Amino acid sequence: MSSAQEKKETPMLLALLLFIGAAGLIFAYLGSEDSKPAKVIETTVKSEKYEKAVNKHLMFTNEKMELERQRMQVENAKLLNSDFNATTPKQAYTNDAKLDLTVENRAAEIANELGRGGQKEEQAMTPDEVVQKELFNQQQSHEYSRAYKEEYARQFIENARRGGYKVILSDDLSRVISVQPLRSRQSMELFGSGQDVQ
């Protein structure tokens, strides 16, 4: 019988354990519901506190922006009413009377005495004077050019003679007409032969 009694007690024991487990879960659930409202209240208080701080900051920022806008309007109104041409330029450099900035004319005076100074103001020339001046300048240029060509031709002939050649140029000195070798004892000795060749 004891086994029959154990068989009856086992389901009862299981039912009792299930009932105790269910009661524990119910108490745990009800206990968590009681703590939730406290947390919700705490969170609500904190969020209201933050909301007030944010709202205060937003109001302060809006007031600041409005004051800045009004200040800009006042400044713009002042500028519109002011005369822009009334401004005066400021001097870039001011001498504190420590430096002597006067211009010394002694150098210009010496250059003028030596004839190297700046161009003197010439009186206006008549057309006849202008033509005469141009003709004079052309004549001077032509004479200079002719003298240069003659000197160049003279040096050319002299160098050719030293080199052992007789050179004849045209009358206008622009072309060589003939070249003839000079046969002398000195020129042959230069080349080392030493014999007279005629």
C-alpha positions as a Markdown table, in Angstrom:
| # | Residue | x | y | z |
|---|---|---|---|---|
| 1 | Met | 0.0 | 0.0 | 0.0 |
| 2 | Ser | 2.7 | 2.2 | 0.5 |
| 3 | Ser | 3.4 | 2.2 | -3.2 |
| 4 | Ala | -0.3 | 3.1 | -3.9 |
| 5 | Gln | -0.1 | 5.9 | -1.4 |
| 6 | Glu | 3.1 | 7.2 | -3.0 |
| 7 | Lys | 1.4 | 7.2 | -6.4 |
| 8 | Lys | -1.4 | 9.3 | -5.0 |
| 9 | Glu | 1.0 | 11.7 | -3.3 |
| 10 | Thr | 3.2 | 12.3 | -6.3 |
| 11 | Pro | 0.6 | 14.0 | -8.4 |
| 12 | Met | -0.5 | 16.1 | -5.4 |
| 13 | Leu | 3.1 | 17.1 | -4.7 |
| 14 | Leu | 3.5 | 18.1 | -8.3 |
| 15 | Ala | 0.3 | 20.1 | -8.1 |
| 16 | Leu | 1.5 | 21.8 | -5.0 |
| 17 | Leu | 4.8 | 22.7 | -6.5 |
| 18 | Leu | 3.0 | 24.1 | -9.6 |
| 19 | Phe | 0.7 | 26.1 | -7.4 |
| 20 | Ile | 3.7 | 27.5 | -5.4 |
| 21 | Gly | 5.6 | 28.3 | -8.6 |
| 22 | Ala | 2.6 | 30.1 | -10.1 |
| 23 | Ala | 2.1 | 32.1 | -6.9 |
| 24 | Gly | 5.8 | 33.1 | -6.9 |
| 25 | Leu | 5.4 | 34.3 | -10.5 |
| 26 | Ile | 2.3 | 36.3 | -9.7 |
| 27 | Phe | 4.0 | 38.0 | -6.8 |
| 28 | Ala | 7.0 | 38.7 | -8.9 |
| 29 | Tyr | 4.8 | 40.2 | -11.6 |
| 30 | Leu | 2.9 | 42.3 | -9.1 |
| 31 | Gly | 6.1 | 43.4 | -7.4 |
| 32 | Ser | 7.5 | 44.6 | -10.7 |
| 33 | Glu | 4.3 | 46.5 | -11.5 |
| 34 | Asp | 4.7 | 48.5 | -8.2 |
| 35 | Ser | 8.2 | 49.5 | -9.1 |
| 36 | Lys | 7.4 | 50.5 | -12.6 |
| 37 | Pro | 5.2 | 53.5 | -11.7 |
| 38 | Ala | 8.0 | 54.8 | -9.4 |
| 39 | Lys | 10.4 | 54.6 | -12.4 |
| 40 | Val | 7.9 | 56.2 | -14.7 |
| 41 | Ile | 7.3 | 59.0 | -12.2 |
| 42 | Glu | 11.1 | 59.5 | -11.9 |
| 43 | Thr | 11.5 | 59.6 | -15.6 |
| 44 | Thr | 8.6 | 62.0 | -16.0 |
| 45 | Val | 10.1 | 64.4 | -13.4 |
| 46 | Lys | 13.5 | 64.3 | -15.2 |
| 47 | Ser | 12.0 | 64.8 | -18.6 |
| 48 | Glu | 10.0 | 67.8 | -17.3 |
| 49 | Lys | 13.1 | 69.2 | -15.8 |
| 50 | Tyr | 15.0 | 68.9 | -19.1 |
| 51 | Glu | 12.0 | 70.3 | -21.1 |
| 52 | Lys | 12.0 | 73.4 | -18.9 |
| 53 | Ala | 15.8 | 73.8 | -19.4 |
| 54 | Val | 15.5 | 73.4 | -23.2 |
| 55 | Asn | 12.5 | 75.7 | -23.4 |
| 56 | Lys | 14.4 | 78.4 | -21.3 |
| 57 | His | 17.4 | 78.0 | -23.6 |
| 58 | Leu | 15.2 | 78.3 | -26.7 |
| 59 | Met | 13.5 | 81.4 | -25.4 |
| 60 | Phe | 16.8 | 83.0 | -24.5 |
| 61 | Thr | 18.2 | 82.2 | -28.0 |
| 62 | Asn | 15.1 | 83.7 | -29.7 |
| 63 | Glu | 15.3 | 86.9 | -27.6 |
| 64 | Lys | 19.0 | 87.2 | -28.4 |
| 65 | Met | 18.4 | 86.7 | -32.2 |
| 66 | Glu | 15.6 | 89.3 | -32.1 |
| 67 | Leu | 17.8 | 91.8 | -30.3 |
| 68 | Glu | 20.6 | 91.2 | -32.8 |
| 69 | Arg | 18.1 | 91.8 | -35.7 |
| 70 | Gln | 16.9 | 95.0 | -34.2 |
| 71 | Arg | 20.4 | 96.2 | -33.6 |
| 72 | Met | 21.3 | 95.5 | -37.3 |
| 73 | Gln | 18.1 | 97.5 | -38.3 |
| 74 | Val | 19.2 | 100.5 | -36.2 |
| 75 | Glu | 22.7 | 100.4 | -37.7 |
| 76 | Asn | 21.3 | 100.2 | -41.3 |
| 77 | Ala | 19.0 | 103.1 | -40.6 |
| 78 | Lys | 22.0 | 105.1 | -39.3 |
| 79 | Leu | 24.0 | 104.3 | -42.5 |
| 80 | Leu | 21.1 | 105.2 | -44.7 |
| 81 | Asn | 20.8 | 108.6 | -43.0 |
| 82 | Ser | 24.5 | 109.3 | -43.1 |
| 83 | Asp | 26.3 | 111.1 | -46.0 |
| 84 | Phe | 28.8 | 108.7 | -47.6 |
| 85 | Asn | 30.7 | 111.6 | -49.3 |
| 86 | Ala | 31.5 | 113.1 | -45.9 |
| 87 | Thr | 34.3 | 110.7 | -45.3 |
| 88 | Thr | 37.8 | 112.1 | -45.7 |
| 89 | Pro | 40.9 | 110.0 | -46.8 |
| 90 | Lys | 43.5 | 109.4 | -44.3 |
| 91 | Gln | 47.1 | 110.3 | -45.1 |
| 92 | Ala | 49.2 | 107.1 | -45.7 |
| 93 | Tyr | 52.3 | 108.4 | -44.1 |
| 94 | Thr | 52.7 | 111.1 | -41.5 |
| 95 | Asn | 56.1 | 112.5 | -40.7 |
| 96 | Asp | 56.7 | 113.1 | -37.0 |
| 97 | Ala | 59.1 | 116.0 | -37.8 |
| 98 | Lys | 61.9 | 113.6 | -37.1 |
| 99 | Leu | 62.9 | 113.2 | -40.7 |
| 100 | Asp | 63.9 | 115.9 | -43.2 |
| 101 | Leu | 62.0 | 115.0 | -46.4 |
| 102 | Thr | 63.0 | 118.0 | -48.4 |
| 103 | Val | 64.4 | 117.3 | -51.9 |
| 104 | Glu | 68.0 | 118.3 | -52.5 |
| 105 | Asn | 68.5 | 120.0 | -55.8 |
| 106 | Arg | 72.3 | 120.1 | -55.7 |
| 107 | Ala | 72.7 | 116.9 | -57.8 |
| 108 | Ala | 70.3 | 118.3 | -60.4 |
| 109 | Glu | 72.2 | 121.6 | -60.4 |
| 110 | Ile | 75.6 | 119.9 | -61.0 |
| 111 | Ala | 74.1 | 117.7 | -63.8 |
| 112 | Asn | 72.8 | 120.8 | -65.5 |
| 113 | Glu | 76.2 | 122.5 | -65.2 |
| 114 | Leu | 77.9 | 119.5 | -66.8 |
| 115 | Gly | 75.3 | 119.4 | -69.6 |
| 116 | Arg | 73.9 | 116.1 | -68.5 |
| 117 | Gly | 70.8 | 117.4 | -66.8 |
| 118 | Gly | 67.2 | 116.9 | -67.8 |
| 119 | Gln | 66.0 | 118.2 | -71.1 |
| 120 | Lys | 65.5 | 121.9 | -71.1 |
| 121 | Glu | 62.3 | 123.1 | -72.4 |
| 122 | Glu | 62.8 | 123.9 | -76.0 |
| 123 | Gln | 60.9 | 126.5 | -77.8 |
| 124 | Ala | 58.5 | 125.3 | -80.4 |
| 125 | Met | 60.3 | 125.1 | -83.8 |
| 126 | Thr | 58.8 | 126.4 | -87.0 |
| 127 | Pro | 58.2 | 123.9 | -89.9 |
| 128 | Asp | 61.3 | 125.3 | -91.7 |
| 129 | Glu | 63.5 | 124.6 | -88.6 |
| 130 | Val | 62.1 | 121.1 | -88.3 |
| 131 | Val | 62.9 | 120.3 | -92.0 |
| 132 | Gln | 66.4 | 121.9 | -91.7 |
| 133 | Lys | 67.1 | 119.8 | -88.5 |
| 134 | Glu | 66.0 | 116.6 | -90.3 |
| 135 | Leu | 68.3 | 117.4 | -93.3 |
| 136 | Phe | 71.2 | 118.1 | -91.0 |
| 137 | Asn | 70.7 | 114.8 | -89.1 |
| 138 | Gln | 70.5 | 112.9 | -92.4 |
| 139 | Gln | 73.7 | 114.5 | -93.6 |
| 140 | Gln | 75.5 | 113.8 | -90.3 |
| 141 | Ser | 74.3 | 110.1 | -90.5 |
| 142 | His | 75.5 | 109.8 | -94.1 |
| 143 | Glu | 78.9 | 111.2 | -93.3 |
| 144 | Tyr | 79.3 | 108.9 | -90.3 |
| 145 | Ser | 78.3 | 105.9 | -92.4 |
| 146 | Arg | 80.8 | 106.9 | -95.2 |
| 147 | Ala | 83.6 | 107.4 | -92.6 |
| 148 | Tyr | 82.9 | 104.0 | -91.0 |
| 149 | Lys | 82.9 | 102.2 | -94.4 |
| 150 | Glu | 86.3 | 103.8 | -95.4 |
| 151 | Glu | 87.9 | 102.9 | -92.1 |
| 152 | Tyr | 86.6 | 99.3 | -92.3 |
| 153 | Ala | 87.9 | 99.0 | -95.9 |
| 154 | Arg | 91.3 | 100.4 | -94.9 |
| 155 | Gln | 91.6 | 97.9 | -92.1 |
| 156 | Phe | 90.5 | 95.1 | -94.4 |
| 157 | Ile | 93.1 | 96.0 | -97.0 |
| 158 | Glu | 95.8 | 96.3 | -94.3 |
| 159 | Asn | 95.0 | 92.9 | -92.8 |
| 160 | Ala | 95.0 | 91.3 | -96.3 |
| 161 | Arg | 98.5 | 92.9 | -97.0 |
| 162 | Arg | 99.8 | 91.5 | -93.7 |
| 163 | Gly | 98.4 | 88.1 | -94.8 |
| 164 | Gly | 100.3 | 88.3 | -98.1 |
| 165 | Tyr | 97.5 | 89.5 | -100.5 |
| 166 | Lys | 96.8 | 92.6 | -102.5 |
| 167 | Val | 93.1 | 93.4 | -102.4 |
| 168 | Ile | 91.4 | 95.9 | -104.6 |
| 169 | Leu | 87.8 | 97.1 | -103.7 |
| 170 | Ser | 85.2 | 98.9 | -105.7 |
| 171 | Asp | 84.7 | 102.6 | -105.5 |
| 172 | Asp | 81.8 | 102.3 | -103.2 |
| 173 | Leu | 83.8 | 99.9 | -101.0 |
| 174 | Ser | 81.0 | 97.3 | -101.1 |
| 175 | Arg | 82.7 | 94.6 | -103.3 |
| 176 | Val | 86.1 | 93.0 | -103.7 |
| 177 | Ile | 87.3 | 93.4 | -107.3 |
| 178 | Ser | 90.5 | 91.5 | -107.2 |
| 179 | Val | 92.8 | 89.6 | -104.9 |
| 180 | Gln | 96.5 | 88.9 | -105.8 |
| 181 | Pro | 99.0 | 87.1 | -103.6 |
| 182 | Leu | 102.1 | 89.2 | -102.8 |
| 183 | Arg | 105.4 | 87.3 | -103.3 |
| 184 | Ser | 108.0 | 88.5 | -101.1 |
| 185 | Arg | 110.8 | 86.9 | -99.1 |
| 186 | Gln | 109.2 | 87.7 | -95.8 |
| 187 | Ser | 105.9 | 86.0 | -96.6 |
| 188 | Met | 107.7 | 82.8 | -97.8 |
| 189 | Glu | 109.8 | 82.7 | -94.7 |
| 190 | Leu | 106.7 | 82.6 | -92.7 |
| 191 | Phe | 105.8 | 79.3 | -94.3 |
| 192 | Gly | 109.3 | 77.9 | -93.8 |
| 193 | Ser | 110.4 | 77.4 | -97.4 |
| 194 | Gly | 113.1 | 80.2 | -97.5 |
| 195 | Gln | 113.3 | 80.0 | -101.3 |
| 196 | Asp | 112.4 | 82.8 | -103.6 |
| 197 | Val | 109.7 | 81.9 | -105.9 |
| 198 | Gln | 108.8 | 84.2 | -108.7 |
